[in-house]
């Protein structure tokens, strides 16, 4: 019976196929069910075996200290997702068997099953590619220069490319057309794509320039006028840059804004270990006068003054404002928080429309953190304002 049921025949394309003939409907249904069951079982078994082999190989290769990239790929399940290609490939190879069955409904499933299996392979490869990019970002984040040279924007570009390739491949499989056919159509839609992905393209170019010229890093303190951004950079992506302001609000900026707008980056100040203090005090001109010997003697014996006053040279006659400048230079130079290797200037500025004679204090403190810096600056200025009455000076106030 089975000798007449199974025969090997040659098809129109010259390929040899197994031909099954039976007059029993139940036998035919049983054979079709057995064939489908064999395809499913073969797919499952191949998937389990492939995943086991991948895991064994990864455990073997990832033993060394220098194999951290493989361990990162394992954490993100790159190899588990690659293993899903095998069952889809088994179904893809088995689809012609369904097309050769004489049952109309089963035979019609041959081509759709083949297309679906091919699409599943593309999707599995796409998911494995995403996991591989995530493993690259994960491993790269452990390098010391990761905050200085972030690659998130480049990985996002790679993600877009993977999406585009997978989309073209799936559409080509579904419509049974060559991928070059759709690539020609994409080239004709370049102008439309530029309009749709304008921000992405501008952000990509901006990200390359920011990385190439080291203009921005994660952790930098920046100020962006017009965007209420005054805080620390927490994330840099292809299109956006996230800034956490000091009031804990989050501002999201387009990447290209940093190239088209003036941006203040405080990284240089933090790396130098010195932060500038500049403060102008306007004095009432009516309170400025020359110091006589009695005034000088009274100033020299004042216990409130932190440092002794300098002695005038030659025939120079100093005003009380000049004595204040000399005193402030001596006081600031001996202060432990003031940097002596950087400029320290106490000077008079030209009078302005606001009135008064401005005395400009320009110096650098050795503290860059916000709270200690503000405390030191306030202590210095408190002392300056506190000694003004000793010199007979008044701060100019608008009347």
PAVO-72405 format. One line per 10 residues: number of its first residue (from 1); their letters; for each residue x, y, z of C-alpha. Coordinates in steps of 0.02 Angstrom, whole numbers, m for minus. Last residue first. Layout:
NUM = A = X/Y/Z; ...
This chain:
399 = XXXXXXXXXX = 849/5474/2321; 949/5340/2234; 1077/5267/2350; 1263/5297/2344; 1357/5198/2475; 1434/5310/2603; 1617/5328/2649; 1694/5392/2812; 1831/5262/2809; 1765/5173/2963
389 = XXXXXXXXXX = 1589/5184/2889; 1646/5075/2742; 1715/4934/2851; 1553/4834/2861; 1515/4845/2676; 1680/4761/2635; 1661/4632/2773; 1489/4582/2712; 1559/4573/2536; 1687/4444/2588
379 = XXXXXXXXXX = 1562/4342/2688; 1436/4346/2544; 1566/4282/2421; 1618/4142/2538; 1438/4087/2565; 1396/4097/2380; 1546/3990/2337; 1509/3862/2473; 1330/3841/2404; 1371/3839/2218
369 = XXXXXXXXXX = 1523/3727/2211; 1671/3815/2129; 1780/3860/2280; 1956/3929/2257; 1890/4105/2242; 1937/4225/2103; 1944/4415/2109; 1871/4578/2040; 1805/4715/2155; 1741/4867/2059
359 = XXXXXXXXXX = 1717/5032/2150; 1580/5130/2061; 1572/5319/2093; 1388/5367/2114; 1248/5389/1988; 1142/5268/1887; 1192/5355/1726; 1370/5294/1742; 1530/5351/1825; 1683/5269/1754
349 = XXXXXXXXXX = 1748/5122/1855; 1867/5129/2001; 1978/4981/2037; 2008/4833/2154; 2092/4697/2053; 2147/4519/2093; 2199/4420/1940; 2241/4236/1965; 2388/4155/2056; 2334/4228/2223
339 = XXXXXXXXXX = 2168/4132/2227; 2058/4200/2368; 1996/4072/2497; 2139/4098/2621; 2116/4289/2631; 2286/4374/2634; 2270/4450/2462; 2090/4504/2496; 2135/4605/2650; 2285/4689/2571
329 = XXXXXXXXXX = 2191/4737/2413; 2040/4793/2517; 2150/4906/2624; 2231/4989/2475; 2062/5020/2394; 1990/5087/2557; 2138/5206/2575; 2102/5269/2399; 1920/5299/2446; 1975/5391/2603
319 = XXXXXXXXXX = 2079/5500/2491; 2265/5480/2478; 2397/5614/2475; 2555/5562/2387; 2708/5661/2439; 2820/5512/2438; 2743/5342/2480; 2581/5311/2574; 2590/5175/2705; 2477/5023/2685
309 = XXXXXXXXXX = 2340/4995/2812; 2353/4853/2935; 2248/4697/2903; 2079/4640/2974; 2014/4813/3015; 1893/4806/3162; 2033/4842/3287; 2050/5022/3223; 2222/5088/3270; 2277/5121/3092
299 = XXXXXXXXXX = 2114/5207/3045; 2126/5336/3184; 2306/5372/3138; 2257/5399/2957; 2114/5514/3004; 2227/5618/3118; 2358/5630/2981; 2235/5700/2855; 2139/5595/2729; 2073/5681/2574
289 = XXXXXXXXXX = 1886/5674/2542; 1751/5560/2465; 1582/5567/2553; 1506/5692/2429; 1544/5572/2286; 1422/5443/2357; 1497/5274/2324; 1436/5142/2200; 1493/4964/2245; 1534/4849/2100
279 = XXXXXXXXXX = 1549/4660/2123; 1645/4531/2024; 1684/4362/2098; 1758/4231/1983; 1766/4046/2015; 1926/3944/2027; 1955/3756/2019; 2009/3764/1837; 1902/3613/1790; 1744/3691/1865
269 = XXXXXXXXXX = 1771/3858/1779; 1808/3774/1612; 1650/3671/1628; 1539/3824/1652; 1466/3817/1476; 1374/3974/1419; 1272/3946/1261; 1241/4078/1127; 1113/4010/1008; 1131/3926/836
259 = XXXXXXXXXX = 1249/3786/887; 1169/3743/1054; 997/3756/974; 1046/3616/853; 1022/3486/989; 840/3532/1021; 817/3575/1206; 724/3481/1342; 714/3574/1509; 687/3474/1669
249 = XXXXXXXXXX = 640/3563/1830; 743/3522/1985; 756/3706/2042; 940/3697/1994; 890/3655/1816; 906/3479/1748; 953/3493/1565; 901/3366/1434; 974/3377/1258; 866/3329/1111
239 = XXXXXXXXXX = 870/3264/933; 1005/3130/928; 1022/3108/1115; 1116/3193/1256; 1061/3166/1436; 1087/3244/1608; 1160/3414/1565; 1168/3517/1726; 1077/3680/1757; 1018/3845/1687
229 = XXXXXXXXXX = 896/3822/1544; 753/3947/1536; 757/3932/1345; 790/4113/1297; 969/4114/1356; 1049/3941/1369; 1153/3918/1527; 1261/3764/1549; 1332/3658/1691; 1415/3506/1614
219 = XXXXXXXXXX = 1371/3334/1684; 1351/3250/1515; 1472/3335/1397; 1462/3482/1278; 1576/3575/1159; 1702/3436/1133; 1737/3498/956; 1701/3331/871; 1562/3281/993; 1464/3444/978
209 = XXXXXXXXXX = 1493/3447/790; 1431/3268/768; 1281/3300/880; 1237/3458/782; 1239/3362/617; 1128/3228/692; 1012/3356/771; 991/3446/606; 951/3282/521; 832/3227/658
199 = XXXXXXXXXX = 747/3397/662; 719/3395/474; 657/3215/468; 491/3252/385; 558/3393/275; 713/3295/224; 604/3142/191; 493/3244/74; 644/3304/m24; 715/3129/m33
189 = XXXXXXXXXX = 553/3056/m101; 627/3012/m272; 771/2926/m185; 646/2825/m85; 559/2768/m243; 722/2706/m316; 758/2616/m153; 587/2536/m169; 628/2453/m335; 803/2412/m275
179 = XXXXXXXXXX = 725/2305/m139; 661/2185/m275; 475/2153/m274; 370/2014/m201; 245/2136/m124; 259/2058/50; 443/2020/35; 490/2192/m32; 384/2276/102; 474/2174/235
169 = XXXXXXXXXX = 647/2214/166; 611/2400/146; 546/2412/325; 693/2314/393; 819/2428/306; 729/2585/366; 715/2525/546; 898/2474/547; 948/2645/480; 844/2731/614
159 = XXXXXXXXXX = 928/2626/748; 1100/2668/679; 1055/2853/692; 1002/2821/872; 1169/2738/905; 1257/2893/839; 1155/3005/955; 1194/2894/1105; 1381/2900/1072; 1432/3014/1216
149 = XXXXXXXXXX = 1612/3078/1206; 1651/3170/1370; 1531/3068/1477; 1599/2906/1403; 1781/2957/1428; 1808/2846/1581; 1733/2692/1493; 1589/2606/1583; 1456/2689/1474; 1532/2605/1321
139 = XXXXXXXXXX = 1474/2436/1386; 1292/2488/1405; 1287/2587/1244; 1362/2440/1148; 1240/2320/1233; 1094/2431/1180; 1159/2428/1001; 1166/2238/1007; 989/2229/1078; 927/2337/935
129 = XXXXXXXXXX = 1016/2226/808; 942/2070/888; 770/2149/873; 802/2185/688; 868/2008/656; 710/1937/735; 603/2056/631; 691/2005/470; 675/1821/513; 490/1846/553
119 = XXXXXXXXXX = 467/1930/383; 544/1777/298; 429/1662/395; 278/1768/348; 328/1763/164; 351/1574/166; 187/1550/259; 99/1661/131; 174/1558/m13; 129/1386/53
109 = XXXXXXXXXX = m40/1426/129; m131/1407/m36; m82/1224/m41; m166/1195/128; m331/1269/71; m329/1179/m96; m279/1008/m28; m164/943/m162; m8/971/m58; 140/1042/m155
99 = XXXXXXXXXX = 126/1218/m81; 139/1146/95; 304/1063/53; 366/1229/m22; 343/1310/152; 466/1194/239; 620/1300/203; 536/1455/273; 470/1359/424; 647/1300/463
89 = XXXXXXXXXX = 714/1478/438; 584/1546/560; 639/1415/684; 823/1471/661; 797/1660/665; 736/1651/845; 914/1605/898; 969/1782/855; 853/1847/990; 931/1734/1121
79 = XXXXXXXXXX = 1103/1788/1059; 1070/1973/1087; 990/1945/1256; 1039/2117/1330; 1140/2035/1467; 1223/1920/1339; 1280/2068/1234; 1357/2147/1389; 1444/1983/1430; 1516/1976/1254
69 = XXXXXXXXXX = 1581/2155/1269; 1658/2114/1437; 1774/1986/1357; 1937/2064/1419; 1918/1991/1594; 1910/1816/1521; 1765/1696/1551; 1653/1768/1416; 1703/1645/1280; 1643/1488/1369
59 = XXXXXXXXXX = 1484/1565/1438; 1446/1636/1266; 1475/1468/1180; 1363/1378/1304; 1228/1510/1285; 1236/1501/1095; 1231/1311/1094; 1080/1308/1211; 990/1439/1106; 1023/1338/948
49 = XXXXXXXXXX = 962/1176/1027; 802/1256/1093; 767/1342/927; 803/1185/826; 686/1084/936; 547/1212/921; 563/1226/731; 574/1038/707; 420/1014/816; 321/1142/717
39 = XXXXXXXXXX = 372/1070/548; 340/892/608; 167/942/671; 125/1020/503; 180/862/413; 86/750/534; m72/854/510; m53/840/321; m26/652/335; m175/632/451
29 = XXXXXXXXXX = m286/734/336; m234/626/188; m261/466/287; m433/525/339; m479/573/161; m433/401/97; m397/385/m89; m210/410/m64; m67/481/m166; 92/556/m94
19 = XXXXXXXXXX = 225/633/m207; 399/663/m139; 486/797/m241; 629/801/m366; 675/971/m438; 679/992/m628; 579/1153/m628; 425/1067/m696; 432/940/m553; 513/770/m550
9 = XXXXXXXXX = 420/636/m454; 467/528/m307; 327/411/m259; 239/371/m96; 64/294/m95; 94/148/m215; 235/79/m108; 136/122/48; 0/0/0
